[in-house]
């Protein structure tokens, strides 16, 4: 099979790896946490101040214990997910402080928006997991926002979800609330229920909060998505291969820490690196270089035999337009076809993480649905070819009224949002563009949402925990 996208040779992957090891062993990685430094020192790693040095042997030892595939358990067993090898999951947008309306106006996000995100995840046939910080609610105090979001994730949706490393307190509360759902911390250790995204700070360091989140999650055996967003020309080299070597070193350092704390802790290797636009210093997530970097990151993860995270429908566009569709679909197609396992920002992202759009969310779901159908293997067999039908129709017949067409026509993909009407029919229906149709579909989706069943005692226990912690944090 021919793939015109660059496939890195084993020699090229080894060169990137060797460069990353050289950086880790000679320059080192900064961890701004005494707890983290103590762990490295206890395991015999060389340190200098806040800097930790990692050798090839130490790295290889850690990689040997990372599972290539793992399962996350949902409150509803029908929504358990497997991540790694050939299994992949789609997740919604995250991090947006603003919402862009159907008419292009931007406004601050609210907790009500976050609740609607949870409702859309629950009713989605494409999103496998719920998110975290899908929007940043501006109408509640920041020190307690994580409690409201975690509660919504657990109660309004019964799928697996993303944990939080927003702060030390948020990480602790996330684990405590998960333990309530699992009826105890020991049960939580035996059953992963969330995957927490932890970010390196490029170049070559981890904040205390992020590094200690690795420790906390690993001790409870909860999967970690160790990731970064290196921007070529600002936080990383302008050279894409140099950026890859730097990004690789950062991710591997976090992976090593997780395995030192608890060998066998599931780790997803992730990056959403992109060039910085040299005119604006904005992350050019929709740039072709970002797509090439995503492909290379996936190949590096497979080189190490660990699951991989990339971005999905990423764009620099500020509304649901042709730019958003083109940039997002190019990145998403690359992620899915090249083998990413944990595809974040699959639905809703706009403006290089500055905003999100509910209408784009539904558009992106249609792209996800189309891609899944594209990946469905074609049945090539004597029965499916059915030469007898071809012979019987011959040159003068037609297949439109043939019994095989009636029998199998519903197997063909039918879009839910995109139109296939002819011009006259489309015009008679109001000549509606995709954004207008998505807005109408959004209203219907939210009206049809039904809160999934949850034990009343469990919901009350989560509510009590949240109320108690809010009083403490706001005191």
Secondary structure, DSSP 8 states (H G I E B T S, - for coil): ----S----HHHHHHHHHHHHHIIIII-EEE--HHHHHHHHHTT-EEETTEEE--HHHHHHHHTTS-SEEEE--SSGGG-EEEETTB-EEEE---BSEEE-TTS-EEE--HHHHHHHHHHHHT-SS--EE-SSSB--SSS-HHHHHHHHHHHHHHS--SEEE---SSHHHHHHHHHHHHHHTTSHHHHHHS--EEEEEE-BTTTEE-HHHHHHHHHHHHTT-EEEEE---EETTTB-SSHHHHHHHHHHHHHHHHHHHHHHSTT--EEEE---EEB-TTT--B-TTSHHHHHHHHHHHHHHHHHT-EEEEE-S----SSSSHHHHHHHHHHHHHHHHHT-SEEEEEESEEGGGTEE-HHHHHHHHHHHHHHHHHHS----SHHHH-HHHHHHHTTT--STT-HHHHHHGGGS---SSS----HHHHHHTT---HHHHHHHHHHHHHHH-------HHHHHHHHHHHHHHHHHHH-
